Amino acid sequence: MAQVLREVEESPTAQAVERVSVGALASVGRKVSDMLEYAGGLTMLMWETVKTIFRLRIRFAETLNQCYLLGYQSLIIVLLTSLFTGMVFSLESAVQAVQYGFGSFVGGIVSYTVVRELGPMLSAVVVAGRACAAIAAELGSMEVTEQIEALKSLGLAPVRFLVVPRLLALMIMLPLLTVFADVIGVYGGQWIAHAQAHIGTEDFMASARQTVGFEDVVKGLFKALVFAVIIVMIGSYQGLTTKGGAAGVGKSATSAVVTCIILIFILNFVMSYFLYAGA
């Protein structure tokens, strides 16, 4: 029996299975190690950024410039996304609501969904697709062309000059974009509800006012604030750790957007669970 087991263990098939198992474990170990390294590096960058802000080492002119680049230039696409999302959501619900006799609740349903979920999340996803990629590509280009090293050699902190202005700018602009997205989404839903289901404007808005309170708006803006931090920090970290020349810049931008959007969806669920658990 022992001889049979020994022959099985020494067979080519058993050795191949063992090699595959070892390779799979090594691959999982590398991925876990890379994930922990990524989380650690991101945490350290965030900590250094927070320290710089609390020391009031802020470049206000550059912050205003980034408000324009990251926020204002994203306004049109955010408004269009929110408008058509509110219209589609109202189109899907208004006719059925009237048929079943609760058309007076359509305004509350649309505004409730837009203010709590769709406004903050869709605004963040749209801005992530534009701003996060731009941040990662810009900082990545500076990294591969050794401009970051030049700043360090001059005694200048890259975090203060490159990360802090972008973070403060998006923390200001993304909540403002969310407010515009909420308003345009609700009005788009109201227009479709009136056009398709003949729901009066006053009925729609009265239902919206009764359903959505100031607390709901504040919680949505808090979500937007968290999403702004995620967008800038992911984009900055990917850019500052770029390697491999021009190809590496493209990979960093793509990876930053994918990671950022995944985190936005995950954090949206987590924050919704805790913020609205008792609602």
C-alpha positions in Angstrom: 0.0 0.0 0.0 2.8 2.4 0.9 4.5 1.6 -2.4 1.3 2.4 -4.3 0.9 5.7 -2.6 4.6 6.6 -3.3 4.1 5.8 -6.9 1.0 8.0 -7.1 2.8 10.9 -5.5 5.8 10.5 -7.8 3.6 10.3 -11.0 3.7 13.2 -13.5 0.1 13.9 -13.0 0.4 14.4 -9.2 3.5 16.6 -9.7 1.6 18.7 -12.2 -1.3 19.1 -9.9 1.1 20.1 -7.1 2.8 22.7 -9.3 -0.6 24.2 -10.3 -1.7 24.4 -6.6 1.5 26.0 -5.6 1.3 28.5 -8.5 -2.3 29.3 -7.6 -1.5 30.0 -4.0 1.5 32.1 -5.0 -0.7 34.1 -7.4 -3.3 34.7 -4.6 -0.6 35.7 -2.2 0.8 38.2 -4.7 -2.6 39.7 -5.3 -3.3 40.0 -1.5 0.1 41.6 -1.0 -0.4 44.1 -3.8 -3.8 45.0 -2.4 -2.4 45.6 1.0 0.5 47.6 -0.4 -2.1 49.7 -2.4 -4.2 50.3 0.7 -1.2 51.2 2.8 0.2 53.6 0.2 -3.2 55.3 -0.3 -3.6 55.7 3.5 -0.2 57.3 3.8 -0.9 59.7 1.0 -4.2 60.6 2.6 -2.6 61.2 6.0 0.1 63.4 4.5 -2.6 65.4 2.6 -4.7 65.9 5.8 -1.6 67.1 7.7 -0.8 69.6 5.0 -4.4 70.9 5.0 -4.5 71.3 8.8 -1.2 73.2 8.7 -3.0 75.6 6.2 -0.3 75.1 3.6 -2.8 75.7 0.9 -2.3 77.3 -2.6 -5.6 79.2 -3.0 -5.0 80.3 -6.6 -4.3 76.8 -7.7 -7.3 75.5 -5.8 -9.6 78.0 -7.7 -8.0 76.9 -10.9 -8.8 73.3 -10.1 -12.4 74.2 -9.2 -12.8 75.4 -12.8 -11.0 72.4 -14.4 -12.5 69.6 -12.3 -15.8 71.1 -11.3 -17.1 73.7 -13.7 -16.0 71.8 -16.8 -17.9 68.8 -15.6 -21.2 70.7 -15.2 -22.7 70.0 -18.6 -22.2 66.3 -18.6 -23.5 66.0 -15.0 -26.6 68.0 -15.8 -27.3 65.9 -18.9 -26.8 62.6 -17.1 -29.1 63.7 -14.2 -31.7 65.1 -16.5 -32.1 62.0 -18.6 -31.9 59.7 -15.6 -34.7 61.6 -13.9 -36.7 61.5 -17.1 -36.3 57.8 -17.6 -37.1 57.0 -13.9 -40.3 59.1 -14.2 -41.2 57.6 -17.5 -41.0 54.1 -16.1 -43.0 54.9 -13.0 -45.5 57.7 -13.8 -47.9 55.8 -16.2 -48.1 52.7 -14.0 -48.6 54.9 -10.9 -51.6 56.6 -12.5 -53.0 53.3 -13.7 -52.9 51.9 -10.2 -54.3 55.1 -8.6 -51.4 56.5 -6.8 -50.2 59.1 -9.3 -50.0 61.7 -6.5 -47.0 59.9 -5.1 -44.8 60.0 -8.3 -43.2 63.3 -7.3 -42.1 62.0 -4.0 -40.8 58.7 -5.5 -38.8 60.5 -8.2 -37.3 63.2 -5.9 -36.7 60.7 -3.1 -34.6 58.5 -5.4 -32.8 61.4 -7.1 -31.8 63.2 -3.9 -30.8 60.2 -1.9 -29.1 58.0 -4.5 -29.0 59.0 -8.1 -27.9 62.6 -7.7 -24.8 62.0 -5.6 -23.8 58.6 -7.1 -24.3 59.5 -10.8 -22.5 62.8 -10.3 -19.6 61.1 -8.7 -19.4 58.4 -11.4 -19.5 61.0 -14.2 -16.9 63.2 -12.5 -14.7 60.1 -11.8 -14.7 59.2 -15.5 -13.5 62.6 -16.3 -11.6 64.1 -13.4 -10.0 60.9 -11.9 -8.6 59.9 -15.3 -7.3 63.5 -15.8 -5.6 63.6 -12.4 -4.0 60.2 -12.9 -2.8 61.0 -16.4 -1.4 64.4 -15.5 0.4 63.3 -12.4 1.5 60.1 -14.1 3.0 62.1 -16.9 4.9 64.3 -14.4 6.1 61.2 -12.6 7.5 59.4 -15.7 9.1 62.6 -16.9 10.8 63.1 -13.5 9.0 66.4 -12.8 8.0 65.0 -9.4 11.6 64.2 -8.6 12.5 67.8 -9.6 10.0 69.2 -7.1 11.4 67.0 -4.3 15.0 68.1 -5.2 14.0 71.7 -4.8 12.6 71.0 -1.4 8.9 71.3 -2.5 6.3 68.8 -1.3 4.4 67.2 -4.2 1.4 66.7 -2.0 1.0 70.4 -1.2 1.5 71.5 -4.8 -0.4 68.7 -6.6 -2.8 66.8 -4.4 -4.1 69.3 -1.9 -5.5 71.9 -4.4 -7.3 69.1 -6.3 -8.8 67.6 -3.2 -10.1 70.9 -1.8 -11.4 71.9 -5.2 -13.4 68.7 -5.7 -14.6 68.7 -2.1 -16.1 72.1 -2.9 -17.4 71.4 -6.4 -18.8 67.9 -6.3 -21.5 68.8 -3.6 -22.4 71.8 -5.7 -22.7 69.7 -8.8 -24.8 67.3 -6.8 -27.2 70.1 -5.9 -27.6 71.0 -9.6 -28.0 67.3 -10.5 -30.8 66.9 -7.9 -32.7 70.0 -9.2 -32.4 69.1 -12.8 -33.2 65.5 -12.2 -36.4 66.3 -10.3 -37.5 68.9 -12.9 -36.8 66.4 -15.7 -38.9 63.8 -13.9 -41.7 66.4 -13.4 -41.8 67.3 -17.1 -42.0 63.7 -18.2 -44.7 62.9 -15.5 -46.8 65.8 -16.8 -46.2 65.0 -20.5 -46.8 61.2 -20.3 -49.1 60.7 -17.3 -50.8 64.2 -17.1 -49.7 64.7 -13.5 -50.0 68.3 -12.5 -46.9 70.3 -11.6 -48.4 71.4 -8.3 -49.2 67.8 -7.4 -45.8 66.6 -8.3 -44.0 69.3 -6.4 -46.2 69.0 -3.3 -45.5 65.2 -3.2 -41.8 66.0 -3.6 -41.8 68.5 -0.7 -43.7 66.1 1.6 -41.4 63.2 0.9 -37.9 64.8 0.8 -36.7 66.7 3.8 -33.6 68.9 4.3 -32.0 66.0 6.2 -32.1 63.9 3.0 -30.4 66.6 1.0 -27.6 67.0 3.6 -27.0 63.2 3.6 -26.8 63.2 -0.2 -24.3 66.0 0.0 -22.3 64.1 2.6 -22.1 61.2 0.2 -20.8 63.6 -2.5 -18.1 64.9 -0.2 -16.9 61.3 0.5 -16.9 60.5 -3.2 -14.9 63.6 -3.9 -12.2 62.4 -1.5 -12.2 59.0 -3.1 -11.9 60.4 -6.7 -9.0 62.7 -5.9 -7.0 60.3 -3.7 -7.3 57.3 -6.1 -6.4 59.5 -9.1 -3.4 61.1 -7.3 -2.1 57.8 -5.9 -2.3 56.1 -9.3 -0.5 59.1 -10.9 2.2 59.4 -8.3 3.0 55.6 -8.5 3.1 55.5 -12.4 5.9 53.6 -14.0 6.6 52.4 -17.5 6.5 55.6 -19.6 3.6 56.6 -21.8 2.1 53.1 -21.7 2.2 53.3 -17.9 0.3 56.6 -17.9 -2.5 55.0 -19.8 -2.7 52.0 -17.5 -2.7 54.3 -14.5 -5.6 56.4 -15.8 -7.6 53.3 -16.7 -6.9 51.6 -13.4 -7.7 54.8 -11.5 -11.2 55.1 -13.1 -12.1 51.5 -12.7 -11.0 51.4 -9.0 -12.7 54.7 -8.3 -16.1 53.7 -9.8 -16.0 50.3 -7.9 -15.3 52.1 -4.6 -18.1 54.6 -5.3 -20.7 51.9 -5.7 -19.4 50.0 -2.6 -19.3 53.1 -0.4 -22.7 54.2 -1.7 -24.2 51.0 -0.4 -22.4 51.2 2.9 -23.3 54.9 3.5 -26.9 54.3 2.4 -27.2 51.4 4.9 -26.0 53.5 7.8 -27.4 56.9 6.9 -30.9 55.6 6.1 -31.1 52.5 8.3 -33.7 54.0 10.6 -35.6 55.8 7.9 
